[in-house]
Amino acid sequence: MVSNKTTSTTLLWIVRIFVGLLFIFSGLIKLNDPLGFSYKLEEYFEVFHMTFLSPFAVFFSIAICTLEVFLGVLVLTGIAKKTVNVGLIVLILFFTFLTFYSAAFDVVKSCGCFGDAIPLTPWQSFGKDLILLILILYIFFNQNKINACTNNKSAKNIFIWAALLVPLAFGLYTYNTLPIIDFLPYKEGVNIPEAMKIPEGAPKDEYEIIYTLKNKNTGEEKKMNDKEYLATKIYEDPNWEFISSSDPKLIKAGYQPKIKDLNIFDSQGVSFTEEIIENPYYNLIAVAWKLDNSDLEALKKINLIALNAANNYRTRSVLLTSNSAQDAENLSKDEKLLLEVFYADAVPLKSMVRSNPGLILMKNGVVIKKWPASRLPDYEELERTYFSKN
C-alpha cells in the first residue's frame, strides 16, 4: 500500500516539474524573439503611463525572460529553494496582475506569455496564471520536503550560473540576429498574397445589435437583438416605439487570414500593396518602421545593395516605414537614399522582420530570405546566390 508520504512527495515532484518546465518554456519562447516581447512591454508602459521606460523595453524583455528560465531550472533542481519560491510567487503575482488588468479593462489584446508561438487571450492568460499561482503556493508551503539535486557547493554554483548565463546569451544572440524559429506571419517561405486571402465560403464575422423599444400603452421597455427584432416584426406593431439601438458588437469572429493588416501606400495615400508584394521578379524590401531608431549605417549598406541590384538586374528596392512622409523624405535626402519610400502601419512592419532596419528578399509574393541590420549580406552574395540564377 502506498503511504501518504510517498503520495505527497510524488505530487510535489509532479507540480515542480510542471511549473519548472512551463517557466522554462515560457522564457525560452520569448527569448527566441525578445524584440517582439519588448513591443508588448511598451504597450503596457503606455497603458500605465510609464512611457519613460520604453527605451529600456528590450532590457526588461531579456531580463524578465531570463529570470523565468532561471527560476524554472532552479525549481527543478531544488537549489536555493526558499529564494526561488519567493521569486516565483513575486513573478507570478506580477504576471497575474497584468493579465487580469488586460482582460478586465480590454487594454492589451494579447499578453505575449508564449510569444507568437501560442497566442492567448487576456482571460486565457489570467486563468493560466491563477492555476500557476495555486501550484507555486503549493510548492512554497511544502518546500521543507524539497531536497537539492546536489549538496556540492561547486556543483550548485555551476547550476546557478548556467541557468542564468545560457538564457541570457540566447536572448542577446536572437536580439542581434533574428528569431531562431520564426512564428510570425511573414516568415521565410510564406506567400504573402495567399496569406492575405479569405477563402470563398469562409465563415464571416457575426455581429449583434441590441434594440430598445417602449410600449406606448404600458410604458414597458424591452430589449432584443437584431435577429429577434426582424423575426418578430415588432417594428410593425403600432404599440411599440423605437427608442435606440446599440453599436454592432462582435459576437463570433469569422475566418481570420494570417496577414490582415498590411496596407502599403505612397505619400499621397495611393495603395501600392499588390504592386509591391506581387512583384514576379526578385525585389528587395527594406523595413525601418521607426526611422528615429534605425541603424543609419545599415540603411546605407542596404542602399548600396539596392543601387548595384538596380544597375545590374533592374531589381526594384523599396523602403517601408511608419514615419511621416516629411521624416522619410528628409532622411532620404540627407542620406541620399535611392530606395523608393512607401508607408505602412507600424504593427505589420514590426512583424515583417525583427530588426530596425531589416531587409527582405521577395519574389512573386514569397519571402525568400530575411536579414537583420547586424547580418546584412554583401551584394556579391545576393548576386551569386539569387540574382545570377534568376
Stockholm file with secondary structure:
# STOCKHOLM 1.0

chainA/1-390         MVSNKTTSTTLLWIVRIFVGLLFIFSGLIKLNDPLGFSYKLEEYFEVFHMTFLSPFAVFFSIAICTLEVFLGVLVLTGIAKKTVNVGLIVLILFFTFLTFYSAAFDVVKSCGCFGDAIPLTPWQSFGKDLILLILILYIFFNQNKINACTNNKSAKNIFIWAALLVPLAFGLYTYNTLPIIDFLPYKEGVNIPEAMKIPEGAPKDEYEIIYTLKNKNTGEEKKMNDKEYLATKIYEDPNWEFISSSDPKLIKAGYQPKIKDLNIFDSQGVSFTEEIIENPYYNLIAVAWKLDNSDLEALKKINLIALNAANNYRTRSVLLTSNSAQDAENLSKDEKLLLEVFYADAVPLKSMVRSNPGLILMKNGVVIKKWPASRLPDYEELERTYFSKN
#=GR chainA/1-390 SS CCCHHHHHHHHHHHHHHHHHHHHHHHHHHHHTSHHHHHHHHHHHHHHTTCGGGGGGHHHHHHHHHHHHHHHHHHHHHTTTHHHHHHHHHHHHHHHHHHHHHHHHHTCCSCCCTTTTTSCCCHHHHHHHHHHHHHHHHHHHHTGGGCCCSCCCHHHHHHHHHHHHHHHHHHHHHHHHSCCSSCCSTTCTTCBHHHHTCCCTTCCCCEEECEEEEEETTTCCEEEEEHHHHHHHTGGGCTTEEEEEECCCEEEECCCCCSCCCCCCBCTTCCBCHHHHHTCSSEEEEEECSCGGGSCHHHHHHHHHHHHHHHHHHCCEEEEEESSCHHHHHHHHHHTTCCSEEEECCHHHHHHHCSSSSEEEEEETTEEEEEEEGGGCCCHHHHHHHTGGGC
#=GC SS_cons         CCCHHHHHHHHHHHHHHHHHHHHHHHHHHHHTSHHHHHHHHHHHHHHTTCGGGGGGHHHHHHHHHHHHHHHHHHHHHTTTHHHHHHHHHHHHHHHHHHHHHHHHHTCCSCCCTTTTTSCCCHHHHHHHHHHHHHHHHHHHHTGGGCCCSCCCHHHHHHHHHHHHHHHHHHHHHHHHSCCSSCCSTTCTTCBHHHHTCCCTTCCCCEEECEEEEEETTTCCEEEEEHHHHHHHTGGGCTTEEEEEECCCEEEECCCCCSCCCCCCBCTTCCBCHHHHHTCSSEEEEEECSCGGGSCHHHHHHHHHHHHHHHHHHCCEEEEEESSCHHHHHHHHHHTTCCSEEEECCHHHHHHHCSSSSEEEEEETTEEEEEEEGGGCCCHHHHHHHTGGGC
//
